[in-house]
């Protein structure tokens, strides 16, 4: 009985320490640039792939890039609180009806996973992803979530963040990218190591066209990030 009580005490201390550290970690990244992610370390040490990553403030990233990822990845980014329950339900229904299984992760969920967790499919990681998603939605602004997302996500082989891919594939800064280039970059995000924004094939050009159309829709209905604090 004494041993059980002692173990329970240690578990409670570990959980309390985790909550305190994770909250402080999220608060820290609300103000300072994210220097790297677990995926960068995995690619570098596990696959010997060099890391190309430069932090760019959101004020120096064209609004078209912000709009493109919303149009491509998360139409309801400005409306939801981290989880798009309608899209989750839609994806579940499609899977039950025999359609291709697809993800319904929001930009907030992807940001939480990229910055704080490892790229593995497991219930533990999904649970932690939900926890960190709720934390960043509570502590960060939508503008900050977008800033961290665009600076941390993998956008090509060894390319992390918009500054890296803009220079590597287009020879430009994030502020100089055209609307079409932004849509093309966003089109690669489901699998940026397979799809290329530098040499797009027919599928990528088709995806770009669909994203550009959706960007127009979001802009018309004022669902984008402009004006967000």
C-alpha positions in Angstrom: 0.0 0.0 0.0 2.9 2.3 0.9 4.6 1.6 -2.4 1.4 2.3 -4.4 1.0 5.6 -2.6 4.6 6.5 -3.3 4.3 5.6 -7.0 1.1 7.7 -7.3 2.9 10.6 -5.7 5.7 10.4 -8.2 3.2 10.2 -11.1 1.4 13.3 -9.9 4.7 15.1 -9.6 5.7 14.1 -13.1 2.3 15.2 -14.5 2.5 18.5 -12.7 6.0 19.1 -14.0 4.9 18.3 -17.5 2.0 20.8 -17.3 4.2 23.6 -15.9 7.0 23.0 -18.5 4.6 22.7 -21.4 2.7 25.9 -20.5 6.0 27.8 -20.1 7.2 26.4 -23.4 4.1 27.6 -25.2 4.4 31.0 -23.5 8.0 31.3 -24.6 7.3 30.6 -28.2 4.5 33.2 -28.2 7.3 35.8 -28.2 10.6 34.3 -29.5 11.3 32.7 -32.9 11.2 28.9 -32.9 14.8 27.8 -33.5 14.0 24.3 -34.7 11.6 21.4 -34.6 11.8 17.6 -33.7 11.3 16.8 -37.4 14.4 18.9 -38.3 16.4 16.9 -35.8 15.1 13.6 -37.1 15.8 14.4 -40.7 19.3 15.7 -39.8 20.5 13.0 -37.5 18.4 10.1 -38.8 18.6 10.7 -42.5 21.7 13.0 -42.8 19.7 15.8 -44.5 21.0 19.3 -44.1 18.6 21.8 -42.5 17.8 25.0 -44.4 15.8 27.2 -42.1 15.6 31.0 -41.6 13.0 32.7 -39.4 11.0 35.5 -41.1 8.5 37.8 -39.3 5.0 37.6 -40.6 5.2 41.2 -41.6 7.8 40.2 -44.2 5.8 37.4 -45.7 3.4 38.3 -48.5 -0.3 38.0 -47.4 -0.8 35.8 -50.4 1.2 33.1 -48.8 -0.9 33.2 -45.6 -4.1 33.2 -47.8 -2.8 30.3 -49.9 -2.2 27.9 -46.9 -5.6 28.8 -45.5 -7.2 28.0 -48.9 -5.2 24.8 -49.2 -5.1 23.4 -45.7 -7.7 25.0 -43.4 -10.6 27.1 -44.9 -12.0 27.7 -41.4 -8.7 28.7 -39.7 -10.1 32.1 -38.6 -13.3 30.7 -37.3 -12.4 27.5 -35.3 -10.7 27.2 -32.0 -8.1 24.7 -33.1 -10.3 21.9 -34.3 -12.6 21.9 -37.3 -15.3 19.5 -36.1 -17.3 19.8 -39.3 -14.2 18.6 -41.4 -13.4 15.9 -38.9 -17.0 14.6 -39.2 -16.9 14.8 -43.0 -13.6 12.9 -43.2 -15.0 10.2 -40.9 -18.2 9.8 -43.0 -16.1 9.6 -46.2 -13.9 6.9 -44.7 -17.0 4.9 -43.6 -18.4 5.2 -47.1 -15.3 3.6 -48.6 -13.6 6.8 -49.8 -9.9 7.5 -49.4 -8.9 8.2 -45.9 -7.8 11.9 -45.5 -6.6 14.0 -42.7 -8.7 16.8 -41.2 -5.9 18.5 -39.2 -6.1 22.3 -38.9 -3.2 24.7 -39.3 -3.3 25.0 -35.5 -3.0 21.2 -35.1 -0.2 21.0 -37.7 1.7 23.8 -35.9 1.4 22.1 -32.5 2.6 18.8 -34.0 5.5 20.4 -35.9 6.8 22.5 -33.1 6.3 20.3 -30.1 6.0 16.6 -31.1 7.4 13.9 -33.3 6.0 12.6 -36.6 4.4 9.4 -35.6 0.9 8.0 -35.8 -0.1 6.9 -32.3 -2.8 7.6 -29.8 -0.3 9.2 -27.4 0.9 11.6 -30.0 -2.6 12.5 -31.1 -3.5 13.1 -27.5 -0.5 15.4 -26.9 -1.3 17.1 -30.2 -4.8 18.0 -29.0 -3.4 19.2 -25.7 -0.8 21.5 -27.4 -3.3 22.7 -30.0 -5.6 23.8 -27.2 -2.7 25.5 -25.4 -1.5 27.5 -28.5 -5.0 28.5 -29.4 -5.5 29.8 -25.8 -2.1 31.6 -25.5 -1.2 32.6 -29.0 -3.1 34.8 -31.5 -4.1 33.5 -34.9 -1.5 35.7 -36.4 1.2 34.1 -34.2 0.0 30.6 -35.1 0.3 31.4 -38.8 3.7 33.0 -38.3 5.1 29.9 -36.5 3.4 27.6 -39.0 4.9 29.4 -42.1 8.3 29.4 -40.5 8.4 25.8 -39.2 6.6 23.5 -41.6 8.6 21.3 -44.0 8.3 22.7 -47.5 10.8 20.5 -49.4 13.7 18.2 -49.0 15.7 19.9 -46.2 13.7 23.1 -46.6 11.8 24.4 -43.6 9.7 27.5 -43.6 8.8 30.0 -46.3 12.1 31.8 -46.4 14.0 28.6 -47.3 11.7 27.4 -50.0 11.2 30.9 -51.6 15.0 31.3 -52.0 15.6 27.7 -53.0 12.9 27.3 -55.6 12.2 30.9 -56.8 15.3 33.0 -55.8 13.0 35.4 -53.9 12.3 36.6 -50.4 8.9 35.6 -48.8 7.7 39.2 -49.5 8.4 38.9 -53.3 6.5 35.7 -54.0 3.6 36.1 -56.5 0.1 34.9 -55.9 0.6 31.9 -58.2 3.9 30.9 -56.6 2.2 31.0 -53.2 -0.5 28.7 -54.4 2.0 26.4 -55.9 4.0 26.1 -52.6 0.7 25.5 -50.7 -0.2 22.8 -53.1 2.9 20.8 -52.1 2.1 20.7 -48.4 0.4 17.4 -48.1 3.7 15.8 -49.2 6.4 18.4 -49.7 9.1 15.7 -50.2 7.2 14.2 -53.1 5.6 17.2 -54.8 7.8 20.1 -56.0 6.9 23.7 -56.4 10.0 24.2 -58.5 9.1 21.7 -61.3 5.3 21.3 -61.0 3.7 18.5 -63.0 0.0 18.4 -64.3 -1.4 17.4 -60.9 0.4 20.3 -59.2 -0.8 22.8 -61.8 -4.3 21.5 -61.3 -4.0 21.9 -57.5 -2.6 25.4 -57.9 -5.7 26.4 -60.0 -8.1 25.1 -57.4 -6.2 26.9 -54.6 -6.2 30.1 -56.5 -10.0 29.8 -56.9 -10.4 29.1 -53.2 -8.2 32.1 -52.3 -10.6 34.3 -54.2 -13.5 32.9 -52.4 -11.9 33.3 -49.0 -10.9 36.9 -49.8 -14.3 37.8 -51.0 -15.9 36.5 -47.8 -13.2 38.1 -45.6 -12.2 34.7 -44.0 -8.5 35.4 -44.3 -5.9 36.6 -41.7 -6.0 40.3 -42.7 -6.7 42.5 -39.6 -6.1 39.7 -37.2 -4.1 40.5 -34.1 
